[in-house]
Amino acid sequence: MQLVVARIGRAHGIKGEVTVEVRTDEPELRLGPGAVLTTDPASAGPLTIETGRVHSGRLLLRFEGVSDRSGAEALRNTLLIAEVDPEELPEGEDEYYDHQLIDLDVVTADGTEVGRITEISHLPTQDLFIVERPDGSEVMIPFVEEIVREIDLEKQKAVITPPPGLIDDRAEIASSRDES
């Protein structure tokens, strides 16, 4: 399975280094020296990482065969793609790769269908499941322990205990306001 692990930013300095927008939780594994990555656009790669370092909080990479600023700048906005075994799991307990969570059915603890995870949104404070409901609408569910009680990859489901108002239909909320 191919996963986007980074996007190349602007050139840094004159020796071919580039800034990188990391899109993986495991940059040391996916973006280490010697890693060979395919690219989008495909014409830019494959690229082999020669060196990597952190400078002022940003990851800088240098690729084999790219030795000057113009070569580095030509790679700007290129996506770096790693080949990942779909059965591979993150090292930490209760950690998941996005591709393992996409398409899981979301149900409440009592078995009520909520919908299907279509996207994971990574925010600074927490991750969100973007869930498509059976009627086509979407609901955002914070991926926090208090709400997401269980992830069962074998049964392809996520069990949630939502607080009041998180998944209630807007019509139900409006109706309850009208009654009061």
ABEGO torsion letter per residue (X at the ends): XBBBABBBBBBBEAAGBBBBBBABABAAAAABBGBBBBBOBAAAOBBBBABBBBBGGBBBBBBBGBABAAAAAAABGBBBBBBBBAABBBABBGBBBAAAABGBBBBBAAGBBAEBBABBBBBAABBBBBBBBAAGBBBBBBBBAAABABBBAAAGBBBBBBBBGAABBAAAAAAAAAAX
